[in-house]
Amino acid sequence: MPDPAAGPTPAGPDPVGLDPAELDPSSWPDFRAAAHRLLDACIDRLEGARTHPWQPVPDAVQQGYAIGAGGSDGGSDEGSGEAAIVERLMRDVLPYGTGNTHPSFWGWVHGTGLASGVLSAMVEATINANCGGRAHGAVWMERAVIDWARQVMGLPEGASGVLVAGTSQATVIALQAARIRALPDLREKGQGGRRLVAYAGAGVHQAAVKALELLGLGRETLRLVATGPRGPDMAALRAAIARDRAAGALPFALIATAGSVDLGAFDDLEAMADLAAQEGLWLHVDGAFGAWTRLAADPWRGLSEGIGRADSIACDFHKWMYVPYDCGLVLMRSEAAHRAAFAARPAYLAAQAAGLGGGDPWFCDYGIDLSRGNRALKVWTALELYGAARMGAAISRNCELAALMGRLVAAAPALALAAPVVSNVCVFSVLAAAPAAQRSAANTAIAQALQLSGQAVFSTTLVDGVTCLRAAITNHRSRAEDVQSAIAAVEAEAARLGG
Ligand SMILES: *Cc1c(COP(=O)(O)O)cnc(C)c1O
């Protein structure tokens, strides 16, 4: 070990035997040439997104990912260093994405990504900001992004937020703040025997259940009531709350859904907010994708009316705001409640009045992570480049395409809608007249066949005991022709299966 007291090592051989710059390129001109080649390949890939559906990863490519294996051709690439890794990125990585950049990808709820993400990713990697706190550009940018989202959602000035991995993490953060409002000594004492309960409609996302499990509350803490087209049965919610209070439990949170994952349905947020106010419950809205109907035209905008009355909102930029993965957001009406749940700064992180150690408040005081990536930049770049109005138009167009799909399904004799289309989700079945088991098997087979053929990506979900085909359209590249040809492909598959 070099003795630090001895001062800088004199010129001569490095005592550890390494060139201090060994992890930087040995030749910046070679690096530059290789990087330009890769950038062109990335742009080609996005420009040609329509010709690149999902495809399975060949065995040789999978095996070539092993560290040191040298890629799918066993390391015989031309050149070395950056030139060789760029070859491998182009050959073994670029072609094997999730396929969500393709215009006929509507599986699960996947955002498409935006070309602006290529620009922001370069800068993000270059500046390598740690957004846990301190005084630098990225944290100011994050505040700007959060404040923009706050206004979109209609939360009051002074509300706070933090960018996170996704709605799942946002939900944990929101429900922890809700729990600490109910039990202010929780951080010191733990929950002990105190019995908290939360309420939601039956279609609530698994993320809420998982959050309650992670917080140690257990999933039985969540009371689920029957849900209709406008959300949970309010009388059933009131009855459940009264029952729990009578039994000595402490109702603390009401979880509303703005855009259900299965059907794209919206709870009546005004009614949920009224109930939360009457009962003194924290209103959390899971708006993972649906919160962004705030940017859409009517009638879709109206679906999320009332979202600004929430105590907390969880949503994603990586789904219906199309920015590249990952980026979620939690917003909180009360900055004090948010801070009360997460602020924790040991001595080595004490705020400074000026210098890099300034910049209070720090984002590490509003969430789980201390070291944090620069998620704001890709959102900021997209918003500044395209503008909120164009984002909103893309969201409206996705809803129009889901409605078109719904009309095509309704008009096809062999197909049947499983539920009305209310936003961007269309769920339907083939073999409309067949028994449930046969319909489920056919829908599952068709989803797989169309994924493998590269024609379209539908996922499946269960509605009334039948596995149905499901399209969740959060894809700014989709056009009417894509929907038409996908439904034609479904009909052709259904005919082959005897429907
Ligand atoms: C996707 C989704 C989630 C989970 O969000 P992640 O960003 O995947 O963690 C929660 N709720 C709904 C309604 C969703 O669609």
The ligand as a Gaussian input file, in Angstrom:
#p B3LYP/6-31G(d) Opt

LIG

0 1
 C      -47.551000      -1.289000     -14.840000
 C      -48.489000      -1.031000     -13.735000
 C      -48.045000      -1.013000     -12.413000
 C      -46.626000      -1.340000     -12.052000
 O      -45.783000      -0.364000     -12.576000
 P      -44.241000      -0.627000     -12.869000
 O      -43.777000       0.627000     -13.502000
 O      -44.211000      -1.799000     -13.828000
 O      -43.574000      -0.948000     -11.601000
 C      -48.948000      -0.692000     -11.437000
 N      -50.231000      -0.403000     -11.737000
 C      -50.699000      -0.419000     -13.008000
 C      -52.121000      -0.062000     -13.266000
 C      -49.837000      -0.737000     -14.052000
 O      -50.285000      -0.753000     -15.310000

